[in-house]
Amino acid sequence: MKKFIFLLPVILFSCNKNNRTAKSDRTDYDKAYNYLKTAEKDSAFKYFNKAKDFFIQEDNPSFAGSCLVNMAILQCENGDYYGSQETALSAIKYLNPQKDTLEIVGNYNNLGITCQNLKEYNKAAQFYNKAVGFSKDPIDQLTLLNNKAISYTYLKKHDSAIHIFNKILAFPNIKVHAKIFSKVYDNLAYTKFSQNPAYNAEPELNEALQIRKETNDNDGLNASFYHLTEYFENKDPKKALYYANENWQIAKKNNSPDDQLKALQKIITLESSNNSKHFFLKYQNLNDSLQTARNKAKNQFALIRFDAEKMKNEIAENEAELLKRNIGLLSLSILLVSGGFWYKKRKKRLEQEKELEVKNTQLKMSKKVHDVVANGIYQVMTKIENQENFDKEKALDELEFVYEKSRDISYEKEDAKDEQDFSEKISNSIGSFNNDTVKTYIAGNEKNIWENVSQPKQEEIYQIIRELLVNMKKHSKASVVSFRFERINNEITIHYKDNGIGMSGAVMYKNGLSNAVSRIEILKGQIIFDTETEKGLKVDISFPVY
């Protein structure tokens, strides 16, 4: 189905904000809009990013959110869908539901578009629905509902889509709004045809086409020609080829490379073998150019943000250097006035070093308490929670073991050697997190895989695995968790995977996994977090046996 969706004009946001801050405070913001009007998107993105930093610093969240919304829309228009989603989601916390409804509608609509382009149609429908809830303009609401219905069509929820389209067409005097009427009328006919290929959609598709010709709606013509091409593709290939060529011509007129590619795909399929090669070469050249342009745009957006961050860091470093220089001069002046200052400063430094030593000792103890006591108690709690007939005496024994461990920590005793087989210990630990809502799976955890692995190294690996399980239980909302162990020569690799909500690198280190990183560094191994997947978390851990 043709992605005939509605992108709210970002220029509207400027009018919404004009009277809500001093003119002098909007220098970069206004520059961004001026560049936007002249289609200089890189410069517009640069100044929106710069203005966003200024508004955050000045505690003006509404304007900061507006900048992020516009940046996200620019990224979406240039095919940077993942980058656009990240920017749009970060805008939400700055926008006020009472004051910033235009921006909120545009932001949710843009999130719907990015999800639709990434084939995440359920999410797209949800975002369009949120946009409808904030929209105060009836016509905008109808267009957003149209977008939502298209998502349902992609999901093959044809009845739901048809219901929404009919609801829109029942709007009073809908035919006065020719563009929205022809859009919905065309989409309704196409959806009925998609649901039932025997449905005669030709009269309705042609009626929508005629309205679009009369109103010079070139975007609408593009959608009509594409739908007619698909309608006739298996019924009358000659007619389909005619409409595909019309689609290609209007797409070129609209300067829409994506639509040109779609039309060329149809022409290549429908055209005779003699001519198809000619159109295939056109398709290939256009596709290469489009990908190059989009990659360039993505890199440019990333570079703009990188340069902005680099400049902020350089300014901060210069300020810190200047501060150090002033402190040095001040210290030298004081030193010349009083030789006694040096003694006091030295004494203070020694006290600070002692304090730091105490803090490091406390940190070491805290880490042991976290590993032995906190994670131990959490594992016992998990067993009690997951096992209906958990033995009370067994629970008390395990808690007593944790207690004894905590006493050993307080007396700084070395850990006693664990007599339990290490592979069995790992299996028991992973299995204790298995319940009705979370299923754990283990592969490759054979006894011989841990041969010649020292007890201290085993303890570190055990704590890493437990950190992953506790983090999963607390944060991931996963229902399936798997561990796979393998040993090649003298290197062991642990593959962890869950189907939870995933996490960004920034959030990861707030969820307790920083301990796992520091542990694997002690083992001279490496740990790789795969945060690029659309859902879930993957972690690969490898380390040498010796």
FILO-927468 format. One record per residue (C-alpha): x negated, y negated, z negated; residue in one letter. Coordinates in steps of 0.05 Angstrom, whole numbers, padded with zeros to 5 digits, always signed. Each point is the difference from the previous one (the first is absolute). Layout:
BEGIN
XYZA...
This chain:
BEGIN
+00000+00000+00000M-00025-00069+00016K-00024-00036-00062K+00043-00061+00009F-00008-00029-00070I+00003-00069-00029F-00060-00038-00027L+00020-00060-00041L-00035-00063+00025P-00057-00018-00048V+00007-00073+00018I+00064-00003-00041L-00040+00007-00063F-00033-00068+00010S+00067-00036-00002C+00020+00039-00062N-00062-00025-00037K-00011-00071+00024N+00033-00035-00059N-00027+00044-00055R-00072-00023-00007T-00041-00063+00012A-00023-00012+00072K-00073-00005-00023S+00005+00070-00029D+00021+00031+00066R-00060-00018+00044T-00021+00071+00018D+00072+00024-00001Y+00022-00052+00051D-00061+00014+00042K+00019+00073+00002A+00070-00017+00027Y-00029-00047+00052N-00044+00057+00025Y+00060+00047-00002L+00040-00048+00045K-00056+00001+00051T-00007+00076-00003A-00071-00003-00029E+00013+00059-00045K-00071+00011-00026D-00004-00072-00024S+00070+00003-00029A-00019+00063-00039F-00064-00032-00024K+00034-00062-00028Y+00058+00040-00030F-00052+00042-00037N-00037-00063-00023K+00065-00033-00022A+00021+00063-00037K-00063-00002-00042D+00012-00074-00016F+00072+00011-00020F-00018+00059-00045I-00053-00043-00033Q+00050-00057-00009E+00052+00048-00029D+00049-00011+00058N+00023+00072+00012P+00057-00018+00047S-00047-00031+00052F-00051+00055-00010A+00054+00051+00015G+00021-00039+00063S-00072+00002+00025C-00004+00075-00011L+00066+00012+00036V-00024-00038+00061N-00067+00035-00001M+00036+00068-00002A+00044-00019+00059I-00061-00022+00040L-00033+00067-00014Q+00062+00038+00020C+00006-00039+00066E-00071+00021+00016N+00009+00073-00015G-00035+00002-00068D+00058+00036-00033Y-00036+00028-00061Y-00034-00067-00013G+00068-00034+00008S+00032+00047-00050Q-00055-00013-00051E+00006-00076+00007T+00077+00001-00001A+00003+00043-00062L-00049-00046-00036S+00046-00059+00017A+00059+00027-00039I-00027-00017-00069K-00007-00073+00019Y+00070-00012+00028L+00058-00025-00042N+00066+00035+00016P+00039-00064-00015Q-00043-00049+00039K-00036+00039+00054D+00056+00039+00034T-00022-00017+00071L-00071+00025-00014E+00027+00062-00035I+00046+00017+00059V-00057-00010+00049G-00047+00041-00042N+00047+00060-00007Y+00019-00003+00073N-00074+00000+00019N-00012+00060-00046L+00058+00035+00036G-00033-00014+00067I-00068+00026-00022T+00031+00063-00028C+00039+00010+00065Q-00063-00007+00041N-00034+00051-00046L+00060+00047+00009K+00019-00006-00074E+00073-00009+00017Y+00030+00014-00069N-00044-00054-00031K+00017-00047+00058A+00075+00008-00014A-00012-00014-00074Q-00039-00064+00014F+00052-00025+00050Y+00054+00013-00052N-00039-00042-00051K-00006-00056+00051A+00076+00001+00011V+00010-00006-00075G-00039-00065-00003F+00023-00031+00066S+00051-00057-00005K+00010-00008+00075D+00056+00044+00028P-00032+00006+00070I-00068+00018-00030D+00036+00053-00041Q+00030+00030+00062L-00068+00003+00034T-00032+00032-00060L+00057+00051-00002L-00015+00014+00073N-00072+00014-00018N+00023+00047-00056K+00046+00037+00048A-00058+00010+00049I-00039+00033-00056S+00058+00048-00011Y+00001+00015+00075T-00074+00019-00003Y+00017+00045-00059L+00055+00032+00042K+00052-00024-00051K+00043-00020+00059H+00066-00005-00038D-00031-00048-00051S-00029-00042+00056A+00065-00002+00039I+00038-00020-00063H-00046-00060-00010I+00003-00021+00073F+00076+00002-00001N+00000-00040-00065K-00042-00054+00034I+00045-00002+00062L+00061-00010-00046A-00030-00067-00024F+00048-00058+00017P-00014-00032+00068N-00063+00043+00008I+00003-00009+00076K-00014-00074-00009V-00069+00021-00023H-00019+00030+00067A-00070+00023-00017K+00018+00038-00063I+00064+00028+00031F-00036+00026+00062S-00057+00028-00043K+00047+00040-00046V+00047+00020+00057Y-00060+00027+00039D-00029+00036-00060N+00067+00031-00017L+00009+00028+00070A-00071+00028+00000Y+00009+00032-00069T+00064+00034+00023K-00038+00026+00060F-00057+00024-00045S+00050+00037-00043Q+00037+00030+00060N-00038+00001+00067P+00067+00012+00035A+00027-00067-00024Y+00012-00049+00056N-00038-00061-00025A-00011-00031+00069E+00059-00051-00003P-00020-00026-00069E-00074-00003+00017L+00015-00038+00064N+00047-00048-00037E-00055-00017-00050A-00049-00008+00059L+00046-00049+00035Q+00008-00043-00064I-00075-00002-00007R-00009-00022+00072K+00051-00055-00009E-00033-00026-00064T-00072+00008+00027N-00015+00045-00059D-00066+00029+00025N-00015+00040-00063D+00070+00029+00005G-00010+00017+00073L-00063+00038-00018N+00041+00043-00048A+00057+00010+00049S-00046+00023+00057F-00036+00049-00046Y+00066+00030-00025H+00027+00006+00071L-00065+00034+00021T+00008+00052-00055E+00074+00008+00015Y-00011+00016+00073F-00066+00038-00009E+00032+00068+00003N+00064-00021+00037K-00025-00041+00059D-00077-00006+00005P+00004-00052+00056K+00042-00047-00043K-00045+00014-00059A-00061-00019+00041L+00035-00064+00022Y+00014-00021-00071Y-00070+00021-00023A-00029-00048+00053N+00048-00055-00023E-00022+00014-00072N-00074-00006+00021W+00012-00066+00035Q+00038-00033-00057I-00052+00027-00050A-00054-00035+00041K+00041-00063+00001K+00008+00004-00076N-00075+00012-00006N+00015+00062-00043S-00055+00052+00011P+00035+00052-00044D+00063-00003+00042D-00042+00002+00064Q-00032+00065-00024L+00068+00031-00016K+00026-00019+00070A-00063+00026+00034L+00007+00066-00037Q+00070+00008+00029K-00023-00020+00070I-00058+00050-00001I+00050+00055-00020T+00052-00019+00053L-00045-00023+00057E-00024+00046+00056S-00068+00033-00008S-00030-00046+00053N+00017-00063-00038N-00004+00025-00072S-00077-00003+00000K+00004-00075+00017H+00046-00013-00059F-00040+00046-00045F-00062-00043+00012L+00040-00062-00016K+00025+00033-00064Y-00071+00021-00020Q-00030-00069+00012N+00056-00035-00037L-00003+00049-00059N-00075-00009-00006D+00007-00076+00001S+00055+00002-00052L-00039+00045-00047Q-00061-00044+00008T+00039-00063-00015A+00034+00030-00061R-00065+00027-00028N-00031-00068+00011K+00059-00033-00037A-00004+00049-00058K-00075-00012-00006N+00010-00075+00005Q+00052+00000-00056F-00047+00042-00043A-00059-00045+00016L+00040-00062-00019I+00016+00029-00067R-00072+00025-00009F-00029-00069+00016D+00049-00033-00048A-00020+00047-00056E-00073-00008+00017K+00006-00075-00004M+00035+00004-00067K-00054+00045-00026N-00055-00046+00025E+00033-00060-00033I+00006+00039-00065A-00072+00022+00005E-00023-00072+00013N+00040-00024-00060E-00030+00055-00043A-00070-00017+00024E+00011-00074-00014L+00027+00018-00069L-00062+00043-00013K-00046-00057+00022R+00035-00050-00045N-00004+00048-00058I-00074+00011+00013G-00014-00075+00001L+00041-00010-00063L-00037+00058-00034S-00067-00029+00020L+00019-00068-00028S+00022+00030-00065I-00063+00042-00003L-00043-00062+00006L+00039-00034-00056V-00003+00058-00048S-00045+00060+00001G+00045+00034-00050G+00054+00009+00053F-00041+00054+00033W-00002+00041-00064Y+00075-00006-00010K+00014+00018+00073K-00047+00061-00005R+00034+00022-00064K+00068-00008+00033K-00022+00041+00060R-00024+00057-00044L+00067-00001-00036E+00035+00003+00067Q-00043+00059+00022E+00017+00035-00064K+00074-00015+00011E-00005+00026+00071L-00033+00064-00026E+00058+00009-00049V+00051-00013+00055K-00035+00051+00046N+00003+00051-00057T+00074-00016-00010Q+00012+00007+00075L-00035+00068+00000K+00042+00022-00059M+00064-00027+00033S-00015+00039+00062K-00008+00064-00040K+00064-00014-00038V+00036-00012+00067H-00028+00065+00030D+00008+00046-00060V+00057-00029-00041V+00045-00041+00046A-00003+00047+00060N+00002+00061-00046G+00063-00024-00035I+00031-00020+00067Y-00013+00070+00027Q+00033+00032-00061V+00059-00047+00009M+00005+00020+00073T+00000+00074-00019K+00055-00011-00052I+00040-00041+00051E-00007+00050+00057N+00007+00066-00037Q+00069+00015-00029E-00025+00054-00048N-00066-00031-00020F-00028+00033-00063D+00000-00048-00059K-00059+00035-00032E-00039-00005+00065K+00016-00074+00004A-00025-00010-00071L-00063+00040+00015D-00015-00044+00061E+00013-00063-00040L-00045+00025-00055E-00054+00013+00052F+00008-00072+00024V-00004-00023-00073Y-00065+00039-00011E-00028-00030+00063K+00017-00070-00025S-00036+00015-00065R-00061+00023+00039D+00001-00066+00037I+00002-00039-00065S-00062+00038-00025Y-00032-00004+00070E-00005+00076+00004K-00016+00034+00066E+00058+00038+00032D+00000+00074-00014A-00007+00046+00059K+00067+00018+00030D+00006+00076+00004E+00060-00002+00048Q-00015+00015+00074D-00005-00068+00035F+00042+00020+00061S+00054+00024-00048E-00006-00065-00041K+00012-00041+00063I+00059+00043+00023S+00032-00006-00069N-00010-00075-00001S+00031-00010+00069I+00055+00050-00014G+00020-00037-00063S+00026-00057+00043F+00046+00046+00040N+00074-00010-00014N+00068-00004+00035D-00017-00067+00032T-00075+00008+00012V-00029+00062+00034K-00075+00011-00005T-00040+00044+00048Y-00072+00025-00006I-00043+00032+00054A-00072+00024-00002G-00010-00005-00076N-00038+00065-00004E-00047+00019-00056K-00062+00004+00044N+00010-00072+00026I-00024-00027-00067W-00061+00045-00004E-00063-00037-00025N+00041-00064-00015V-00025-00025-00067S+00048-00010-00059Q-00010-00076-00003P+00016-00003+00075K+00060+00045-00009Q+00026-00046-00055E-00006-00061+00045E+00037+00036+00056I+00054+00024-00048Y+00011-00072-00024Q+00003-00026+00072I+00054+00051+00017I+00039-00018-00063R-00006-00074+00017E+00031+00014+00068L+00057+00040-00031L+00015-00051-00054V-00001-00056+00051N+00047+00040+00045M+00048+00013-00058K+00001-00073-00022K+00000-00038+00065H+00008+00040+00065S+00072+00026-00004K-00026+00061+00039A+00039+00065+00006S-00056+00041+00032V-00073+00001-00023V-00055+00044+00029S-00072+00014-00017F-00046+00037+00048R-00070+00021-00021F-00056+00021+00047E-00075+00012-00007R-00048-00004+00059I-00071+00020-00019N-00015-00042-00062N+00054-00053+00008E+00071+00004-00029I+00057-00040+00029T+00068-00011-00033I+00058-00023+00044H+00058-00033-00038Y+00066-00019+00034K+00069-00023-00024D+00063-00026+00034N+00011-00058-00048G+00006-00074+00014I-00074-00009+00012G-00039-00060-00023M-00046-00055+00026S-00074-00002-00019G+00013-00060-00045A+00055+00036-00039V-00040+00065-00003M-00052-00026-00048Y+00054-00027-00047K+00030+00070-00006N-00058+00032-00037G-00034+00031+00061L-00061-00044-00010S-00023+00051-00051N+00001+00054+00054A-00044-00044+00044V-00051-00012-00054S-00002+00075-00017R-00012+00023+00071I-00056-00052+00006E-00033+00033-00062I+00003+00066+00037L-00034-00032+00061K+00061+00017+00041G+00052-00041+00036Q+00075-00012-00005I+00042-00025+00059I+00070-00028-00010F+00041+00002+00064D+00049-00059-00009T+00016-00009+00074E+00052+00054+00004T+00072-00023+00005E+00020+00042-00061K-00036+00035-00057G-00071+00001-00024L-00059+00041+00025K-00066+00006-00039V-00062+00037+00023D-00053+00014-00053I-00067+00032+00015S-00062+00011-00042F-00063+00044-00001P-00002+00062-00044V-00071-00015-00024Y
